[in-house]
């Protein structure tokens, strides 16, 4: 492996007693949110690793969380078929939205934070008005579980992924499908997100591959492999250290976190400290920090410090 990147585990957080489904750094980087099958979300102080708040109110496990741009509000997707919104300043649930017919699997705010998209095992995407809680659109998006939703940088597009093997792009305003991307072998797509400039999407599939697609040409630019992903909806993300150091990061079913050089596609780090499948990874917006979380019986969160070596 390349020696252009080194890493160290800053701390390990173990307060959840069930699988930790998701970890996300707040937009301002001060807090880390973790959701779990134990029905709670925990908020952690990033500099110290100390527990700040525990959010309780869902009746079933929580699959996904997302932060508002001002880092005050957090949305959660739960197996109780609801989307909840929380004010993290006082740890109160300020809204609970009912509409999906089955488990809510994924959520994301648009950049303006006036809309929220959610995806479900009911195969639909719902677009919600954040202010009123009203469902603006119900999109019959896929023929299987909607595993991820993400807005483009300007908020005009939504990308979704599904176990039906496709990634689809939707016009936010009209709800119309603009494009569908499918790999020839049709592996289930477990996660998708836009690149920071929204020209590309990063799509994880259950054939142990992560593909970087060009939105405009609908072609695969790069494919990343070496990790193990056949059963779980594992998150992947971009890490941009500076203009010359960009990486792709993913969890893996071999209990490791994998870091690839974005351009060369080479695995340059393999972080080995978890005791079960690493289901989620999240990159800090400004600092070289990475968070990861694992399934049972590990149930831990780890925060890693990354260092470029020239």
C-alpha positions in Angstrom: 0.0 0.0 0.0 1.0 3.6 -0.6 2.6 5.6 2.3 0.9 8.8 1.3 -1.6 8.6 4.1 -1.3 7.6 7.7 -4.1 7.2 10.3 -4.6 6.8 14.0 -7.7 6.1 16.1 -8.4 9.2 18.3 -11.1 7.5 20.3 -13.7 4.7 20.5 -17.3 5.5 21.6 -19.4 2.6 23.1 -22.7 3.8 24.4 -25.1 2.1 22.0 -26.2 -1.4 22.9 -27.4 -2.4 19.4 -25.9 -2.0 15.9 -24.8 1.5 15.1 -26.5 2.1 11.7 -25.2 5.6 10.9 -22.7 8.2 11.9 -22.7 11.8 10.5 -20.6 14.8 11.4 -22.6 18.0 11.7 -22.1 20.6 9.0 -20.1 22.9 11.3 -18.1 19.8 12.5 -18.7 20.3 16.2 -20.9 17.3 16.7 -21.1 13.7 15.6 -24.5 12.0 15.4 -24.9 8.3 15.7 -28.1 6.3 15.1 -28.8 2.8 16.2 -31.1 -0.2 16.2 -31.5 0.6 19.9 -34.0 3.4 18.8 -31.8 6.3 19.9 -29.6 8.9 18.4 -26.6 10.1 20.4 -24.8 13.4 19.9 -21.1 13.5 20.6 -18.7 16.4 21.1 -16.1 16.0 18.3 -13.0 17.5 20.1 -13.4 15.4 23.2 -15.5 12.4 22.2 -17.9 13.1 25.2 -21.6 12.2 25.0 -23.6 15.5 24.8 -27.3 14.3 24.3 -29.3 11.2 23.7 -32.4 11.7 21.5 -35.3 9.3 22.2 -38.7 9.2 20.6 -38.8 6.5 17.9 -40.5 3.2 18.6 -38.2 1.2 16.4 -34.6 1.2 15.2 -33.1 4.1 13.3 -31.4 3.6 9.9 -30.2 7.0 8.9 -29.7 10.6 10.0 -28.9 13.9 8.3 -28.0 17.4 9.5 -29.3 20.7 8.4 -26.8 23.1 7.0 -26.8 25.3 10.1 -26.1 22.2 12.3 -29.1 22.9 14.5 -31.6 20.3 13.2 -31.2 16.6 12.7 -33.6 14.4 10.7 -34.0 10.6 11.4 -35.3 7.7 9.4 -36.8 4.9 11.4 -38.3 1.4 11.1 -41.4 2.8 12.8 -42.3 4.2 9.4 -41.7 7.8 10.4 -39.3 10.7 9.8 -38.5 12.8 12.8 -36.8 16.2 13.1 -34.9 17.2 16.2 -33.7 20.5 17.6 -30.2 19.6 18.8 -29.9 22.7 20.9 -32.5 21.4 23.4 -32.7 17.7 22.3 -36.4 18.0 21.6 -38.3 16.3 18.8 -39.9 19.2 16.9 -41.7 17.1 14.2 -42.7 13.6 13.3 -43.9 12.9 9.8 -46.1 10.0 8.9 -46.6 8.8 5.3 -44.4 6.0 4.3 -46.1 2.5 4.3 -43.0 0.7 5.5 -39.6 1.2 7.1 -37.9 4.6 6.3 -34.4 3.8 5.3 -32.8 7.1 4.3 -33.1 10.8 4.6 -31.4 14.0 3.4 -32.0 17.7 3.6 -31.6 19.8 0.4 -28.9 22.5 0.6 -31.5 25.2 1.4 -32.9 23.0 4.2 -36.5 23.8 3.2 -37.0 20.3 1.7 -36.3 16.8 3.0 -36.2 13.6 0.9 -36.8 10.2 2.4 -36.6 6.8 0.9 -38.3 3.6 2.2 -38.7 -0.1 1.8 -42.1 0.8 0.4 -40.1 1.6 -2.8 -41.0 5.3 -2.8 -39.3 8.7 -2.3 -41.2 11.3 -0.4 -40.3 15.0 -0.6 -41.4 16.9 2.5 -41.9 20.6 3.1 -39.7 21.1 6.2 -41.7 24.1 7.5 -45.1 22.5 7.4 -44.3 18.8 7.4 -46.5 18.4 4.4 -45.7 15.7 1.7 -45.1 17.6 -1.5 -44.4 14.6 -3.7 -44.6 10.8 -3.5 -42.3 9.4 -6.2 -42.8 5.6 -7.1 -39.0 5.5 -7.5 -37.9 1.9 -7.6 -39.0 -1.8 -7.6 -37.1 -2.5 -4.3 -35.9 -0.8 -1.2 -34.7 2.8 -1.7 -31.3 2.6 0.0 -30.1 6.2 -0.3 -31.2 9.7 -1.4 -29.0 12.7 -1.9 -29.5 16.3 -3.3 -27.2 17.9 -5.8 -25.1 20.9 -4.8 -27.8 23.4 -6.0 -30.7 21.3 -4.9 -32.3 20.9 -8.3 -31.6 17.1 -8.5 -32.2 14.1 -6.3 -30.2 10.9 -6.8 -31.5 7.6 -5.4 -30.2 4.1 -5.2 -32.1 0.8 -4.7 -31.6 -2.9 -4.3 -33.3 -3.1 -7.7 -29.8 -2.4 -9.1 -30.4 1.2 -10.4 -29.5 4.7 -9.5 -32.0 7.3 -10.7 -31.9 11.1 -11.0 -35.1 13.1 -10.3 -36.0 16.7 -11.0 -36.6 18.1 -7.5 -39.3 20.6 -8.7 -41.4 18.2 -10.8 -40.5 14.8 -9.4 -39.8 13.5 -13.0 -37.1 10.9 -13.6 -34.4 12.4 -15.7 -31.9 9.5 -16.0 -31.3 5.9 -14.8 -27.9 4.3 -14.4 -27.6 0.6 -14.3 -24.6 -1.8 -14.3 -24.9 -4.6 -16.9 -24.8 -7.3 -14.2 -27.5 -5.4 -12.1 -25.9 -5.8 -8.7 -28.1 -4.3 -5.9 -27.1 -0.7 -5.3 -26.7 -0.2 -1.5 -25.7 3.5 -1.4 -25.2 6.6 -3.5 -24.1 10.2 -3.1 -23.1 13.1 -5.2 -19.5 14.3 -5.4 -18.9 17.8 -3.9 -19.3 19.4 -7.3 -22.3 17.2 -8.2 -20.8 16.2 -11.6 -20.2 12.6 -10.4 -22.0 10.1 -8.1 -20.4 7.4 -6.0 -22.4 4.2 -6.0 -21.8 1.2 -3.8 -23.1 -2.2 -5.0 -23.4 -5.6 -3.4 -20.8 -7.1 -5.8 -18.0 -5.5 -3.6 -17.5 -2.6 -5.9 -17.9 1.2 -5.7 -18.3 3.0 -9.0 -17.7 6.7 -9.8 -20.2 7.7 -12.5 -20.1 10.8 -14.6 -23.6 12.3 -14.5 -23.3 14.0 -17.9 -21.9 11.1 -19.9 -23.7 8.4 -17.9 -20.4 6.5 -18.0 -18.4 4.8 -15.2 -15.1 6.7 -14.7 -13.5 4.6 -12.0 -14.2 1.4 -10.1 -12.9 0.7 -6.6 -12.6 -2.7 -5.1 -10.8 -4.8 -2.5 -13.3 -4.5 0.3 -16.1 -7.0 1.0 -19.8 -6.0 0.5 -22.4 -8.6 -0.4 -25.1 -8.3 2.2 -25.4 -4.9 3.9 -26.2 -1.3 2.7 -22.7 0.1 3.5 -22.1 3.8 3.2 -19.2 5.3 1.2 -18.0 8.9 1.1 -15.4 11.3 -0.3 -12.6 12.7 1.7 -10.9 15.8 0.3 -7.8 16.7 2.2 -6.5 19.4 -0.2 -6.3 20.0 -3.9 -3.9 17.1 -4.5 -5.2 14.6 -1.9 -8.7 13.2 -2.4 -9.9 9.8 -1.4 -12.9 7.4 -1.4 -13.8 5.7 1.9 -16.1 2.8 2.6 -16.9 0.3 5.3 -16.6 -3.4 4.7 -18.0 -6.7 5.8 -14.4 -7.9 6.7 -14.5 -5.4 9.7 -12.3 -2.8 8.1 -12.5 0.7 6.8 -11.0 1.0 3.3 -9.5 4.2 1.8 -8.7 4.5 -1.9 -6.8 7.2 -3.7 -9.6 8.8 -5.8 -7.5 9.0 -9.0 -5.3 5.8 -8.9 -8.0 3.6 -7.4 -5.4 2.0 -5.2 -6.2 1.0 -1.6 -3.8 3.1 0.4 -5.2 2.5 3.9 -7.1 -0.4 5.6 -8.2 0.6 9.1 -8.5 -2.6 11.2 -9.9 -1.9 14.7 -13.6 -2.8 14.5 -14.9 -6.2 15.6 -17.7 -6.6 13.0 -19.0 -5.2 9.7 -18.3 -1.5 9.3 -21.6 -0.2 8.1 -21.1 3.5 7.9 -18.3 6.1 7.4 -18.5 9.9 7.5 -15.9 12.6 6.7 -15.5 15.8 8.6 -16.1 18.9 6.5 -12.9 20.8 7.4 -10.6 18.7 9.5 -8.9 15.4 8.5 -11.2 13.3 10.6 -13.2 10.2 9.7 -15.9 8.4 11.7 -16.9 4.8 11.4 -19.5 2.6 13.0 -20.1 -1.2 13.2 -22.8 -3.8 13.6 -23.4 -6.0 16.6 -21.8 -7.3 18.7 -19.2 -4.5 18.2 -21.7 -1.5 18.4 -18.8 0.9 18.5 -18.0 4.2 16.8 -14.4 5.2 16.0 -13.0 8.6 15.1 -9.8 8.5 13.1 -7.2 11.2 12.4 -5.8 11.2 8.9 -2.4 12.6 7.9 -1.0 13.1 4.5 2.6 12.0 4.1 4.5 13.6 1.2 
